[in-house]
Each structure stands twice: as structure tokens, then as C-alpha cells.
């Protein structure tokens, strides 16, 4: 019996199994600035980068999708992104912010991740897209590697919801409901 208990403890404490983010409901996210590469902005047909900060997210209800620079991480919460798009929330009071951790990409795919992020910005110009070359957000918020985190924050920057990994249908409904309640 002791062997099973010890094994369970080792698994629970292992970084690959632990959900150790430091994000707390009712608190703001740890403040960060991303200058390399930063937020993707469109200048005509050209995608450019500018320094981005968590302070840039104040004033609107946000769903922050912090994802590893991997297609598998992007796919994890695609149903939530589809549900948000279908709702057509007013742009003056709501915005999705996607932070792509380029430091957590499969070796050799960094340029593909960058190009894909720029293409996504062109496809969804109303969304905020941040390419985090050094993984500053993931490190500051202690996010799990190779995954997706969904964070909902109110206009003042207080966290209303956080989950790493795939959201259930019930959690997707909860996120949509939180957005509606706080717009």
C-alpha cells in the first residue's frame, strides 16, 4: 500500500502532471511586458509587432488564450473560440487575446509559428494576438507546457475564470455566461 501512495505522490508532484499556475480568481494576472516579438498589428496587409503589456488588456472583458506554439495546443480550445465568434460580442467592450508561446514550439518550427500567428491576425483582425518569443507569459503565470490556458478577466483586470487544458461543454457555457454578465 505504501508503494501506491508514494507513486501517487510522485505523480501528483511531477511538473508534467501538476497544474501549478499561479493565477487566482478575483486577482489580476501577474503583470508582464512582451517586447520580443509582441502584439501583432496590421499595417495595411503587413503584420508588424509592437511591445505588449498586460496593462493593454484593461477596459474590456477578455478571454485570454495562452497557448503553446503547437497546433495541438491551439486545437484544445477551438470549440470555445468558435462559440465566442458565434456570439458576436461588441468589440468596444469585449476582445479575445491570444498569447502564443513561441518558446514552447516543436524544435525547428519557430518561423512556422510566427507565420501562422500573422496569418491568424489577418483572418481575425479584431482579436489581439501576441507572439511571445521567450515564453514570458507562460513563465510568469507558471503555465503547463504544451497546453492551452483559458483565462477570463473583467474590464478592471480581475480574473473571473481560469483553466489549463481542454474545456468541457459546461465550462464553455460558463465562459460565455461570464462574458455576457461582465460586458
matplotlib code that plots the C-alpha trace (Angstrom):
import matplotlib.pyplot as plt

x = [0.0, 2.9, 4.2, 0.9, 0.7, 4.3, 3.7, 0.5, 2.5, 5.3, 2.8, 0.9, 4.1, 5.6, 5.7, 4.2, 1.1, 0.8, -1.4, 0.7, -0.4, -0.3, -3.4, -6.1, -9.8, -10.6, -7.0, -5.2, -2.7, 0.9, 2.0, 4.2, 5.6, 6.4, 8.8, 10.1, 8.0, 5.0, 1.5, 0.8, -0.7, -1.7, -0.4, -2.3, -1.6, 1.6, 1.8, 4.1, 5.0, 4.8, 5.5, 2.6, 1.7, -1.0, -2.0, -3.1, -6.0, -7.8, -11.1, -12.6, -13.8, -11.2, -10.8, -7.1, -6.0, -2.4, -1.2, 2.0, 3.3, 1.9, -1.2, -2.2, -2.4, -4.4, -6.9, -7.5, -9.9, -11.0, -14.7, -14.5, -13.1, -15.9, -18.5, -17.1, -17.0, -20.7, -21.8, -20.5, -19.8, -19.5, -15.9, -16.0, -16.4, -15.0, -11.8, -10.1, -6.3, -4.3, -0.8, 1.3, 4.3, 6.9, 9.4, 7.1, 7.1, 8.4, 12.1, 12.6, 9.1, 9.5, 9.3, 6.1, 4.6, 5.4, 3.9, 0.8, 0.3, 0.5, -2.0, -4.4, -4.2, -5.2, -8.1, -9.3, -8.2, -10.5, -8.6, -5.5, -2.7, 0.6, 3.6, 5.7, 9.2, 10.7, 7.6, 7.4, 3.7, 3.9, 6.9, 5.2, 1.9, 3.6, 1.6, 1.9, 4.0, 2.5, -1.0, -3.7, -4.9, -8.1, -8.4, -11.4, -10.9, -13.2, -12.7, -10.7, -8.3, -9.7, -9.6, -13.1, -12.2, -9.0, -8.4, -5.5, -6.2, -9.4, -12.6, -15.7, -19.0, -20.2, -17.0, -17.5, -21.0, -19.6, -17.1, -19.8, -22.0, -19.2, -18.6, -22.2, -22.5, -19.5, -19.8]
y = [0.0, 2.4, 1.9, 3.0, 6.0, 7.0, 6.6, 8.7, 11.4, 11.4, 11.7, 14.5, 16.4, 15.8, 19.0, 17.2, 16.3, 19.3, 22.3, 24.8, 28.1, 31.0, 32.6, 33.4, 34.1, 37.7, 38.8, 40.4, 38.5, 38.9, 42.0, 41.3, 43.0, 41.2, 43.1, 40.1, 39.8, 41.3, 42.1, 41.6, 44.7, 45.2, 48.0, 47.5, 43.9, 43.8, 42.3, 44.1, 43.8, 46.2, 45.8, 44.4, 44.5, 43.1, 46.7, 46.8, 44.4, 46.8, 48.4, 45.3, 41.9, 39.5, 35.8, 35.2, 32.1, 31.4, 28.6, 26.7, 27.3, 24.0, 23.2, 20.6, 23.4, 25.6, 22.8, 22.2, 25.0, 25.6, 24.9, 27.8, 30.1, 29.0, 29.7, 33.2, 34.1, 32.9, 35.2, 38.4, 40.2, 44.0, 45.0, 48.1, 46.0, 42.5, 41.2, 37.8, 38.0, 35.0, 34.7, 32.2, 30.9, 30.5, 29.2, 26.2, 25.1, 21.9, 22.4, 24.0, 25.3, 28.8, 30.5, 28.5, 29.5, 33.2, 33.0, 31.2, 33.8, 36.6, 34.8, 34.3, 38.1, 38.8, 36.3, 37.7, 41.4, 42.3, 39.9, 40.7, 38.3, 38.3, 36.3, 35.6, 34.6, 34.0, 32.5, 35.3, 34.9, 31.1, 31.6, 34.5, 32.7, 29.2, 27.6, 23.9, 23.3, 22.0, 23.1, 25.8, 28.0, 29.9, 33.0, 35.3, 38.7, 41.6, 45.2, 46.0, 43.1, 40.8, 37.1, 35.5, 32.1, 30.1, 26.5, 24.8, 22.1, 21.3, 23.0, 20.8, 21.9, 23.1, 25.2, 26.7, 27.7, 29.2, 31.3, 32.6, 33.4, 35.2, 37.3, 38.3, 39.1, 41.4, 43.2]
z = [0.0, 0.7, -2.8, -4.3, -2.0, -2.8, -6.6, -6.4, -4.5, -7.1, -10.0, -8.3, -7.7, -11.1, -13.3, -16.2, -14.2, -12.0, -12.8, -10.9, -12.4, -10.0, -11.4, -8.7, -9.2, -8.1, -8.6, -11.6, -13.6, -12.8, -14.8, -17.8, -20.9, -24.1, -26.4, -28.4, -30.7, -29.0, -30.3, -33.9, -35.5, -39.1, -41.2, -44.4, -45.5, -43.5, -40.0, -37.7, -34.0, -31.0, -27.4, -25.5, -21.8, -19.5, -18.9, -22.6, -21.6, -19.2, -20.2, -22.0, -20.9, -22.1, -22.8, -22.8, -24.6, -23.6, -25.8, -26.6, -30.2, -31.3, -33.4, -30.8, -28.2, -30.5, -31.2, -27.5, -27.1, -30.7, -29.7, -27.2, -29.9, -32.3, -29.6, -28.9, -32.6, -33.0, -30.1, -32.0, -28.8, -29.2, -30.0, -27.8, -24.6, -25.4, -27.0, -27.2, -26.6, -27.8, -26.4, -28.4, -26.6, -29.4, -26.8, -26.4, -30.0, -31.6, -32.4, -35.8, -36.2, -34.8, -38.2, -39.0, -35.6, -36.4, -39.9, -38.6, -35.9, -38.5, -40.8, -37.8, -37.1, -40.8, -40.5, -37.2, -37.2, -34.3, -32.0, -30.1, -31.0, -29.1, -30.2, -27.1, -28.4, -24.9, -23.2, -20.7, -20.0, -19.5, -17.1, -15.2, -14.8, -14.4, -17.2, -18.2, -21.2, -24.5, -23.4, -23.6, -20.7, -20.8, -18.6, -18.4, -16.9, -16.3, -17.5, -14.4, -15.0, -12.3, -13.1, -13.3, -14.6, -15.3, -16.6, -18.2, -20.7, -22.7, -21.5, -21.1, -22.8, -19.4, -18.9, -22.4, -21.4, -18.1, -20.0, -22.4, -19.5, -17.6, -20.7, -21.0, -17.3, -17.4, -20.7]

ax = plt.figure().add_subplot(projection="3d")
ax.plot(x, y, z, "-o")
ax.set_aspect("equal")
plt.show()
